[in-house]
Amino acid sequence: DQQVKQNSPSLSVQEGRISILNCDYTNSMFDYFLWYKKYPAEGPTFLISISSIKDKNEDGRFTVFLNKSAKHLSLHIVPSQPGDSAVYFCAASELGGYSTLTFGKGTMLLVSP
Amino acid sequence: ETGVTQSPTHLIKTRGQQVTLRCSSQSGHNTVSWYQQALGQGPQFIFQYYREEENGRGNFPPRFSGLQFPNYSSELNVNALELDDSALYLCASSPGQKPNYGYTFGSGTRLTVV
């Protein structure tokens, strides 16, 4: 039973345009959400997070939106750059429970010049 | 400030053998979590150690075990290896147990079981 789903295995975007990566979750106990970026042969690198008490968090080119009623979050990258090409993982946690991250399968983003 | 270091980077083992993977946590971090990432999947939580005690465990059999040492480095041991244990094993350290403290991941150990 996949509790965090990233339904798009891949996404191709042109440099300068917006990249939108989507994530859905099923566990209503999740209250903290994170996005990680992963390059080949490296570990995941933290990008941005959002608590369930917010619906938006921004950090430079990266914005995460959370829609709790739809159990959906999205990561917007504006403008996209070729260096953003990587696998992006959505992760969720229940801060009051087990100290664990539940990850989606990832979306591979390719930003072409 | 050094990051999270994992060793070895790659190894190949035969089914039925035992393996030990190592993780040096980032300076100042007292919590280590281990994740398994199978091909085409997201990382899956194995267990977490906080101040040398196991602090949570995912859906993995007892042949997956671990240790955390006084310097907060950690080991993951897997006994009776199976072909499905082939995966990237990731270690993450943090200054606290909860993800909002910030997890720093190592580059992982690629284990192949033949």
HADDOCK unambig.tbl for C-alpha pairs under 7 A between the chains (distance, minus, plus):
assign (segid A and resid 41 and name CA) (segid B and resid 107 and name CA) 6.37 0.50 0.50
assign (segid A and resid 42 and name CA) (segid B and resid 107 and name CA) 4.36 0.50 0.50
assign (segid A and resid 43 and name CA) (segid B and resid 105 and name CA) 5.36 0.50 0.50
assign (segid A and resid 43 and name CA) (segid B and resid 106 and name CA) 5.16 0.50 0.50
assign (segid A and resid 43 and name CA) (segid B and resid 107 and name CA) 4.01 0.50 0.50
assign (segid A and resid 43 and name CA) (segid B and resid 108 and name CA) 6.25 0.50 0.50
assign (segid A and resid 44 and name CA) (segid B and resid 105 and name CA) 6.01 0.50 0.50
assign (segid A and resid 45 and name CA) (segid B and resid 105 and name CA) 6.93 0.50 0.50
assign (segid A and resid 95 and name CA) (segid B and resid 98 and name CA) 6.36 0.50 0.50
assign (segid A and resid 98 and name CA) (segid B and resid 56 and name CA) 6.30 0.50 0.50
assign (segid A and resid 99 and name CA) (segid B and resid 56 and name CA) 6.96 0.50 0.50
assign (segid A and resid 99 and name CA) (segid B and resid 97 and name CA) 5.92 0.50 0.50
assign (segid A and resid 99 and name CA) (segid B and resid 98 and name CA) 5.11 0.50 0.50
assign (segid A and resid 99 and name CA) (segid B and resid 99 and name CA) 6.70 0.50 0.50
assign (segid A and resid 100 and name CA) (segid B and resid 45 and name CA) 6.58 0.50 0.50
assign (segid A and resid 101 and name CA) (segid B and resid 45 and name CA) 6.86 0.50 0.50
assign (segid A and resid 102 and name CA) (segid B and resid 44 and name CA) 6.83 0.50 0.50
assign (segid A and resid 103 and name CA) (segid B and resid 42 and name CA) 5.42 0.50 0.50
assign (segid A and resid 103 and name CA) (segid B and resid 43 and name CA) 6.02 0.50 0.50
assign (segid A and resid 103 and name CA) (segid B and resid 44 and name CA) 6.89 0.50 0.50
assign (segid A and resid 104 and name CA) (segid B and resid 42 and name CA) 5.36 0.50 0.50
assign (segid A and resid 105 and name CA) (segid B and resid 40 and name CA) 6.77 0.50 0.50
assign (segid A and resid 105 and name CA) (segid B and resid 41 and name CA) 4.64 0.50 0.50
assign (segid A and resid 105 and name CA) (segid B and resid 42 and name CA) 4.13 0.50 0.50
assign (segid A and resid 106 and name CA) (segid B and resid 42 and name CA) 6.20 0.50 0.50
